[in-house]
């Protein structure tokens, strides 16, 4: 296993400083000399020798990957599956590369939803101004007009976006395993309208403006000598902090700030917003939900806030490994009773499919998903 160049250079220096600091006043000169040496090391250049630039392609072709006819991600030249440890002993760089690929795959799935599934991308909030942050959902042409059946899909938490169940499965298995596309196509074949929620798209990121603080004039009676000492300590503290930040994250990305999307700042808010502005307005006599992981929690929160409307319109709910908790979410008795009759939670289990699995919660039945 290789050891980074920066570690080889800096580790002995840190050890020496620690030993010197344990000594008496006679060691001050050595400490000063070592600090001076550290201050003259160009950490930006040093770290760049350790870690390649965080500059990745913005297309699958640029990564030299493509999805084959089975929906599997494979290297264009070798035909091999995706390799996470592309650069040995550079975990941070490999993780950033993986995240960059994940963003491309998210856009790729969006394209499949529109082109292969014929869904429409609908911007929200529906009354958003041109300048405010926006999100979106996907709907079939008949989502609001289908008089019989409407299917609503909600994914879990994390990096996944509309149309995905698990990014890891998309990359390491195939599109059928990791996306909602098989659910969408089957629902449409069986005459359902479809709405695909996007509960993790809660904000946009913009670069944080730099704030220049003007030094204030000090009118206090504090002696000049004391002020100078405090300023010196403050500068030294900042210098040490900057030193650490450069070492920890030499290619530090731009400082970003989050601008939350109105009425969609969390998965729970998003579920309620889509209910109020789309699902509740649909013509469907029967609405069905499929909710995975945190999506189940979002559905329960929707029930708590819109209980009567949900009971009136929703026929059945299929949960998969839902993380809802009727006690923590303070779901009332009438909600728990409705969930027992109308919901089922398929959970990870080695038992045969649909085998009853014991639950500590007094809500919906739990059965095995057989994996």
ABEGO torsion letter per residue (X at the ends): XBBBAAAAAAAAAAAAAAAAAABBAAAAAAAAAAAAAAAABBAAAAAAAABBBBBBBABAAAAGBBBBAAGBBBBAAAGBBBBABABBGBAAAAAAAAAAAAAAAAAAAAAAAAAAAGBBBBBOBAABBAABBBBBBBBBAAAAABAABBBBBBBBBEABBBGBABAAAAAABBAAAABAAAAAAAAAAAGBBBBBBBAABABBBBBBBBBBBBBBBBABABBAAAAAAAAAAAAAAAAAAAAAAAAABAABBBBBBBBBBBGAABAAAAAAAAAAAAAAABABABBBBBBBEAAAAAAAAAAAAAAAAAAAABABBBBBGBABBAAAAGBBAAAAAAAAAABBBBBBBABBBGBBBBBABBBBBBBBAGX
